[in-house]
C-alpha cells in the first residue's frame, strides 16, 4: 500500500470533515423542514405529505445512501439541495403572524389601555366564570389601577407536564383594588389544540392576557387540576411600577405587530425574564432554569428575589395553593385571592 504524503493526508482529512459536516447539515435541516411542512401543511394535508416524502428521498440521495444512484450527480445534488433549502427558509420566515383568525374566545380580545401618569385604565380584562366541566361564561371588564398602590408582585407557576415545565404568570397586588394577573399565552384558534412541537414551527401567535385571578389562576388549579404555586417576589416599588409598564409596552407591541409564540425562545417565561431584565438595575444572569421553567422559583430564590426566610422545600410546601382552594367551592374572586396568599409573606415591594 502506497504511503500518503502529509499534504494528501490533510487534504483527505479536510474533505472527510467537510463531507461529515455537510451530511449532518442535510440530516438536521431535513428533519427541521419535514416537521415544518407537517405542522404548517402549506398545500393541504395530501400535497404537503407528498412533498415530505419527496424531500426525504432527495435528502437520502444527497447523503449517498439512496437505494438507486444520485438523481443528477453528487455535486449537482448538493447545489440543488442548498438552493431548495434556502427557498424553504424563505417560505418559512415569510410566514406572518396575524390578528384576524377565528380565535378561541379565551384569547379573542386584545388588551388595550389608557394611561395618565400613574393612573391606568385597562380594557378587555378577562373575567370568565369557569364551570367544573371546563365550560365558561364570558366576561371582559374595564378596570382602573393606580400604580402607586402596588403592594406586591407575585410569580405563579402552574405545572402541567412534569416538574421541568410550568406556565408562568405574574400577579400584581394593590392596596385599593383586586389583584391583576398577566399571562403570556398562545393565541389558539377555535377547536385548536396545543402542541409543544407545533410551538417550534410558527403554529401559534402570542397573546397577552390581563385577568382576574379567579379566572386565569382558578381555571388551572380547580378546573384543569394543574399543580399551582404562588411565590411573592421581593421587588422594589419603582421596579414593580416599571414591570407593570413593561406589560403595557408589550400590549402595545403585540397590538401593532403580532408575533409568533416559540416553545423555546419566546414563551411565557422567557418573555417575563426579558421584561424583568429591561427594568432591573442589575442584569440577571442567564440560566438553564429560564428554559426549564419549572425550576424558575429555584432560580429566583438563588438570586434573593424570593425571601430566604424558608428553604426551597418549605417554600414549595407553603406556596402550593391546590390544598387551600380545591376543598372550597364555590369561591368568590376575593375569597380565592385571599386563600392563595394564605400563610405567605405580604408587601414585598420594600416601601
Secondary structure, DSSP 4 states (H G I P E B T S, - for coil): -PPPPHHHHHHHHHHHHHHHHHHHHHHHHHHHHHHHHHHH-TTHHHHHHHHHHHHHHHHHHHTT-SSS--SS-HHHHHHHHHHHHHHHHHHHHT----S-S-B-GGG-S--EEEEETTEEEEEEEE-PEE-TTS-EE--EEEEEEEGGGEEEEEEEEEESSSTT-EEEEEEEEESSS--EEEEEEEEPBTT----TTGGGTT-SEEEEEEE-HHHHTHIIIIIS--EEEEEEE---HHHHHHHHHHHHHHHHHHHHS--B-BTTTBSTTHHHHHHHHHH-SSPPPP-GGGTSGGGHHHHHHHTTSS-TTS-HHHHHHHHB-HHHHTT--S--HHHHHHHHTTTS----S--
